[in-house]
Amino acid sequence: MTSTTASVVVITFERPDYVVRCLNHLMAQTTTPHEVIVIDSSVSDDTERRVTKEFPSVTYRKTSAGRGAMATARNIGFEIASGDVVAFVDDDAFAERNWLARLLAPYDDPDVGAVGGRQIRGQPDELTEGVDDIGRFCADGTLTGHFTADPGHLVLVDHLLGANMSFRRSVLCEIGGIRDGYFGTCVREETDLCLRVTAAGYRIVYTPDAVVDHLAAPYAKGRRFDLRYAYWAQKNHVILLVRSFGPTKPVLRAFVVATGRHIVQDLTERARLARSRLQDHDPAGASRSLSNGGVRAVVETAGTMTGFVAGMRMARLDRRGIAITQR
């Protein structure tokens, strides 16, 4: 059994019921956390009242970071944490009883800088889909996920699921903590961290036995995978590539080409669907199909362009050692 200690950090925004359920699962772990820390960016005091009343042993901190600043909240938790490992679990992710024990086991290898686990989403074929392609950073700059898959053994990966991940605290100190700058829906803030861990020479491990039941609670603003999500996903991904590799590297050009190919394929499929609807005497449906495709193409193109500009600015600030805390 590992003697490694873990500080577990839960970041939250206006989800008191989810936080309470999350903490109940953490309190029931077979391996007791060194400490549990809640970083609350909420405007209301509902989460504070419930956490401080129902979980007096939990360290609670309120932050004014607000919605859309997950990396800021994570960094506050990291700065408070004193365990050998800093584990992050989302407020809507509920850990199985042996989650922490399984998450800590790979840290017996000193070359391991980060460990992440599996999520349960209750989707068909989630245990097998993508089982040989988990957590990869591809040559064209895209990412594979498949963090519901169970290969039956540990897997070396390039990045982790933000809802269920951990880092050796000394490694976080070595790389300068957690970088902010991924706003909106906060997509890619955890990927940035993982790429920096591997760049520092450490390995990242995915263990399918460290499991959380991830409900994916509603966003504070908008819906999952709506146009707002599409814009920020594209923008933050380009920011990630520019900050991590620079603006002239082939991987950025490859990603732009892949984005263009995706847009063309989507428009082609929507045009096919529109023709089918016209044949079914549904001109309104055909119009919606084409219109939605055109809007999404514009949104993704705008995300690419604004992401490049923002990425260049952030890369300059990174080189100068200036923290990014404002949009």
C-alpha positions as CSV (number, residue, x, y, z in Angstrom):
1,M,0.0,0.0,0.0
2,T,1.3,3.4,-1.0
3,S,2.2,5.9,1.8
4,T,1.6,8.8,-0.6
5,T,-0.8,11.4,0.8
6,A,-3.4,13.3,-1.3
7,S,-5.2,16.6,-1.0
8,V,-8.5,16.4,-2.8
9,V,-9.7,19.7,-4.4
10,V,-13.3,20.3,-5.5
11,I,-14.0,23.4,-7.5
12,T,-17.5,24.6,-7.8
13,F,-19.9,27.3,-9.0
14,E,-23.5,27.5,-7.8
15,R,-24.0,23.8,-7.4
16,P,-24.5,23.2,-3.6
17,D,-26.5,20.0,-3.9
18,Y,-23.9,18.5,-6.2
19,V,-21.0,19.5,-3.9
20,V,-22.7,17.9,-0.9
21,R,-23.1,14.6,-2.8
22,C,-19.5,14.8,-4.0
23,L,-18.2,15.4,-0.5
24,N,-20.2,12.5,0.9
25,H,-18.5,10.2,-1.5
26,L,-15.1,11.6,-0.6
27,M,-15.8,11.1,3.1
28,A,-16.5,7.4,2.4
29,Q,-13.1,6.6,0.7
30,T,-11.2,3.5,1.8
31,T,-8.1,5.7,1.7
32,T,-8.7,8.8,3.8
33,P,-7.7,12.0,2.0
34,H,-4.9,14.0,3.7
35,E,-7.4,16.9,3.3
36,V,-10.4,17.9,1.3
37,I,-10.6,21.5,-0.1
38,V,-13.6,23.2,-1.6
39,I,-12.9,26.3,-3.8
40,D,-16.2,28.1,-4.3
41,S,-16.6,30.7,-7.0
42,S,-20.3,31.1,-6.4
43,V,-22.0,34.5,-6.1
44,S,-24.5,33.1,-3.6
45,D,-23.7,31.8,-0.1
46,D,-25.6,28.6,-0.4
47,T,-22.6,26.3,-1.0
48,E,-20.7,28.0,1.9
49,R,-23.5,27.5,4.3
50,R,-23.9,23.8,3.5
51,V,-20.3,22.9,3.3
52,T,-19.3,24.6,6.5
53,K,-22.3,23.2,8.4
54,E,-22.3,19.6,7.1
55,F,-18.5,19.1,6.6
56,P,-16.6,20.9,9.3
57,S,-13.4,19.0,8.5
58,V,-13.4,20.3,5.0
59,T,-11.3,23.3,4.1
60,Y,-13.5,25.9,2.5
61,R,-12.4,28.9,0.5
62,K,-14.5,31.5,-1.3
63,T,-13.0,33.2,-4.4
64,S,-14.2,36.1,-6.5
65,A,-12.9,34.4,-9.7
66,G,-16.5,33.8,-10.7
67,R,-17.9,31.7,-13.6
68,G,-15.5,30.6,-16.3
69,A,-12.3,30.6,-14.3
70,M,-11.7,27.0,-13.4
71,A,-7.9,27.2,-13.7
72,T,-7.9,30.1,-11.2
73,A,-9.9,28.1,-8.7
74,R,-7.7,25.0,-9.3
75,N,-4.6,27.1,-8.6
76,I,-6.0,28.4,-5.3
77,G,-6.7,24.8,-4.3
78,F,-3.1,23.8,-5.3
79,E,-1.6,26.6,-3.3
80,I,-3.6,25.5,-0.2
81,A,-2.9,21.8,-0.6
82,S,-0.2,20.1,1.5
83,G,-0.4,16.5,0.4
84,D,2.1,14.7,-1.8
85,V,-0.5,14.6,-4.6
86,V,-3.2,17.1,-5.5
87,A,-6.3,15.4,-6.8
88,F,-9.1,17.2,-8.6
89,V,-12.6,15.9,-8.9
90,D,-15.5,17.9,-10.3
91,D,-18.5,18.8,-8.1
92,D,-20.7,16.6,-10.3
93,A,-18.4,13.6,-10.2
94,F,-19.0,11.1,-7.4
95,A,-16.1,8.9,-6.5
96,E,-16.3,5.1,-5.9
97,R,-15.1,4.1,-2.5
98,N,-11.6,2.9,-3.7
99,W,-11.2,5.9,-6.1
100,L,-8.4,7.6,-4.2
101,A,-6.6,4.4,-3.4
102,R,-6.5,3.4,-7.1
103,L,-5.5,6.9,-8.1
104,L,-2.5,7.0,-5.8
105,A,-1.1,3.6,-6.5
106,P,0.8,4.5,-9.7
107,Y,2.7,7.3,-7.8
108,D,5.0,4.6,-6.4
109,D,6.9,5.2,-9.7
110,P,8.8,8.5,-9.2
111,D,8.7,9.2,-13.0
112,V,4.9,9.4,-12.8
113,G,3.8,13.1,-12.6
114,A,0.1,12.7,-13.1
115,V,-2.6,10.1,-12.8
116,G,-6.2,10.2,-14.0
117,G,-9.1,7.9,-13.8
118,R,-12.2,6.7,-15.6
119,Q,-15.7,8.2,-15.6
120,I,-19.1,6.4,-15.8
121,R,-21.6,8.2,-18.1
122,G,-24.1,5.4,-18.6
123,Q,-23.7,5.5,-22.4
124,P,-23.9,2.4,-24.7
125,D,-20.5,0.7,-25.3
126,E,-18.7,3.2,-23.1
127,L,-16.4,0.5,-21.7
128,T,-15.1,-0.6,-25.1
129,E,-15.4,2.4,-27.4
130,G,-11.9,3.9,-28.1
131,V,-10.3,1.4,-25.7
132,D,-7.1,1.5,-27.7
133,D,-7.0,5.2,-28.2
134,I,-7.4,6.8,-24.8
135,G,-6.1,10.3,-24.0
136,R,-4.0,10.9,-27.1
137,F,-2.5,14.1,-28.5
138,C,-2.6,13.5,-32.2
139,A,-0.1,14.7,-34.9
140,D,-2.8,17.0,-36.3
141,G,-3.3,18.7,-33.0
142,T,-6.6,17.1,-32.1
143,L,-7.2,15.0,-29.0
144,T,-8.8,11.7,-28.3
145,G,-10.8,11.2,-25.1
146,H,-12.5,7.9,-24.4
147,F,-12.1,8.3,-20.7
148,T,-15.1,6.0,-20.1
149,A,-13.2,3.1,-21.7
150,D,-11.7,0.2,-19.6
151,P,-8.6,-1.4,-21.1
152,G,-8.2,-3.6,-18.0
153,H,-4.8,-2.1,-17.2
154,L,-2.8,1.1,-16.7
155,V,-2.2,3.1,-19.9
156,L,0.3,5.9,-20.6
157,V,-1.6,8.9,-22.0
158,D,-0.9,12.5,-23.1
159,H,-3.7,14.2,-21.3
160,L,-6.4,13.5,-18.6
161,L,-10.1,14.1,-17.9
162,G,-10.4,17.3,-15.8
163,A,-13.2,15.8,-13.7
164,N,-11.0,13.0,-12.4
165,M,-7.3,13.8,-12.4
166,S,-4.3,14.2,-10.0
167,F,-0.8,15.6,-10.0
168,R,2.3,15.2,-7.9
169,R,2.5,18.4,-6.0
170,S,6.2,18.7,-6.4
171,V,5.7,18.6,-10.2
172,L,3.1,21.3,-10.1
173,C,5.6,23.4,-8.2
174,E,8.3,22.6,-10.7
175,I,6.3,23.8,-13.7
176,G,5.0,26.9,-12.0
177,G,1.5,25.9,-11.1
178,I,-1.6,25.9,-13.2
179,R,-2.0,28.4,-16.1
180,D,-5.1,30.4,-16.6
181,G,-6.4,31.8,-19.8
182,Y,-8.9,29.2,-20.9
183,F,-12.2,31.0,-20.4
184,G,-15.8,30.7,-21.6
185,T,-16.5,27.0,-21.0
186,C,-12.9,26.5,-19.7
187,V,-12.2,23.8,-22.3
188,R,-8.5,22.8,-22.5
189,E,-7.3,24.2,-19.1
190,E,-6.5,20.7,-17.9
191,T,-4.9,19.8,-21.3
192,D,-2.5,22.7,-20.9
193,L,-1.5,21.4,-17.5
194,C,-0.9,17.9,-18.8
195,L,1.2,19.0,-21.8
196,R,3.4,20.9,-19.5
197,V,3.8,17.9,-17.2
198,T,5.0,15.7,-20.1
199,A,7.2,18.5,-21.4
200,A,9.0,18.5,-18.0
201,G,9.8,14.8,-18.6
202,Y,7.2,13.1,-16.4
203,R,4.8,10.3,-17.4
204,I,1.0,10.5,-17.2
205,V,-1.0,7.4,-16.4
206,Y,-4.7,6.5,-16.9
207,T,-6.0,4.0,-14.5
208,P,-9.4,2.6,-15.3
209,D,-9.9,1.4,-11.7
210,A,-10.1,4.9,-10.3
211,V,-13.8,5.6,-11.1
212,V,-16.2,8.5,-10.7
213,D,-19.8,8.6,-11.7
214,H,-19.9,11.8,-13.7
215,L,-23.4,13.3,-14.1
216,A,-22.3,16.3,-16.2
217,A,-24.5,18.8,-14.4
218,P,-25.9,21.7,-16.5
219,Y,-23.6,24.6,-17.3
220,A,-24.0,27.9,-15.5
221,K,-24.6,29.4,-18.9
222,G,-25.7,27.8,-22.1
223,R,-26.0,24.1,-22.9
224,R,-23.3,21.5,-23.4
225,F,-22.2,21.4,-27.1
226,D,-24.2,24.4,-28.1
227,L,-22.8,27.2,-30.4
228,R,-21.2,28.9,-27.4
229,Y,-19.5,25.7,-26.5
230,A,-18.3,25.2,-30.1
231,Y,-16.8,28.7,-30.2
232,W,-14.9,28.4,-26.9
233,A,-13.8,24.8,-27.6
234,Q,-12.2,26.0,-30.9
235,K,-10.7,29.2,-29.5
236,N,-9.2,27.6,-26.4
237,H,-7.8,24.7,-28.4
238,V,-6.0,27.1,-30.7
239,I,-4.8,29.0,-27.6
240,L,-3.5,25.7,-26.2
241,L,-1.5,25.0,-29.4
242,V,0.0,28.4,-29.7
243,R,1.0,28.6,-26.1
244,S,2.4,25.1,-26.0
245,F,4.2,24.9,-29.4
246,G,4.4,28.4,-30.8
247,P,2.6,29.9,-33.8
248,T,4.8,28.5,-36.6
249,K,4.9,24.8,-35.7
250,P,3.4,22.2,-38.1
251,V,0.9,21.0,-35.5
252,L,-0.9,24.3,-35.5
253,R,-1.2,24.3,-39.3
254,A,-2.3,20.7,-39.2
255,F,-5.1,21.6,-36.8
256,V,-6.3,24.5,-38.9
257,V,-6.4,22.1,-41.9
258,A,-8.3,19.5,-39.9
259,T,-10.8,22.2,-38.8
260,G,-11.4,23.2,-42.4
261,R,-11.9,19.6,-43.4
262,H,-14.4,19.1,-40.6
263,I,-16.3,22.2,-41.6
264,V,-16.5,21.0,-45.2
265,Q,-17.6,17.6,-44.2
266,D,-20.3,19.0,-41.9
267,L,-21.6,21.4,-44.6
268,T,-21.7,18.5,-47.1
269,E,-23.7,16.3,-44.8
270,R,-26.1,19.1,-44.1
271,A,-26.5,19.8,-47.8
272,R,-27.3,16.1,-48.3
273,L,-29.9,16.3,-45.5
274,A,-31.4,19.5,-46.9
275,R,-31.9,17.8,-50.3
276,S,-33.6,14.8,-48.6
277,R,-35.9,17.1,-46.8
278,L,-36.8,19.0,-50.0
279,Q,-37.7,15.7,-51.5
280,D,-39.9,15.1,-48.5
281,H,-41.6,18.5,-49.2
282,D,-40.1,20.0,-46.1
283,P,-38.5,23.3,-47.3
284,A,-38.4,24.8,-43.8
285,G,-36.4,21.8,-42.5
286,A,-34.0,22.1,-45.4
287,S,-33.5,25.7,-44.7
288,R,-32.8,25.1,-41.0
289,S,-30.3,22.4,-41.9
290,L,-28.3,24.7,-44.2
291,S,-28.6,27.7,-41.9
292,N,-27.4,25.8,-38.8
293,G,-24.4,24.4,-40.8
294,G,-23.5,27.9,-42.0
295,V,-23.7,29.4,-38.5
296,R,-21.6,26.6,-37.0
297,A,-19.0,27.1,-39.7
298,V,-18.8,30.8,-39.0
299,V,-18.5,30.1,-35.2
300,E,-15.7,27.6,-35.6
301,T,-13.8,29.9,-38.0
302,A,-14.2,32.8,-35.6
303,G,-12.9,30.7,-32.7
304,T,-9.9,29.8,-34.8
305,M,-9.0,33.4,-35.6
306,T,-9.6,34.8,-32.2
307,G,-7.8,31.9,-30.6
308,F,-4.7,32.6,-32.6
309,V,-4.7,36.3,-31.6
310,A,-5.3,35.5,-27.9
311,G,-2.8,32.7,-28.0
312,M,-0.1,35.0,-29.2
313,R,-0.8,37.5,-26.5
314,M,-0.8,34.9,-23.8
315,A,2.4,33.3,-25.1
316,R,4.1,36.7,-24.7
317,L,2.8,37.0,-21.2
318,D,3.9,33.5,-20.4
319,R,7.4,34.3,-21.5
320,R,7.4,37.4,-19.3
321,G,6.1,35.4,-16.4
322,I,2.9,37.5,-16.1
323,A,-0.1,35.6,-14.7
324,I,-3.2,35.7,-16.8
325,T,-6.2,36.4,-14.6
326,Q,-8.4,38.6,-16.8
327,R,-10.3,37.9,-20.0
